[in-house]
Amino acid sequence: MQCPIDGTPLVISDRSGVEIDFCPTCRGVWLDRGELDKIIERSAAYTAPPPPQQHAPRGYDDGRYRKKKRGGGFLEDLFDF
């Protein structure tokens, strides 16, 4: 199958039991019927461990005023090519 954007042949990759077609040139990702449902089911079942709690003195720089960075989780593991 060819990439609909640039015509490059798509590469098939198996990630956690889900076949993903992707273009190595434009990095577009295409899924077949039912594959998105599999990804959604598996991401709902994935739970990241809670971050360790740090006990620091309260003040302006105690972490409450910084934006929290989200962990990558299941989807980052799936789309790391």
C-alpha positions, 0 to 999 in steps of 0.5 A, spaced: 500 500 500 502 507 498 502 513 502 496 517 500 500 523 502 506 522 498 506 515 495 511 512 499 510 505 500 507 504 507 511 500 512 507 495 517 509 494 524 506 490 529 505 494 536 502 490 542 498 486 537 496 491 533 498 492 526 500 499 524 501 502 517 506 508 517 509 512 512 517 513 513 517 519 510 511 523 512 510 519 519 503 518 517 499 513 521 494 509 518 489 503 521 485 498 519 478 497 521 478 495 528 485 497 530 483 503 533 478 500 538 484 495 540 488 501 541 483 504 545 481 498 549 489 497 551 490 504 553 484 504 558 487 498 561 494 501 562 495 504 568 501 508 570 504 507 577 503 513 581 509 518 582 513 518 588 511 523 593 516 528 595 515 531 602 518 538 601 517 545 605 511 549 603 513 555 599 513 559 592 517 553 589 514 547 592 511 544 585 504 547 586 506 553 581 509 548 576 505 545 570 505 538 571 508 533 565 504 528 563 507 521 562 507 518 555 503 512 557 501 506 553 500 510 546 507 513 547 510 506 547 505 504 541 508 510 537 515 510 538 518 509 531 
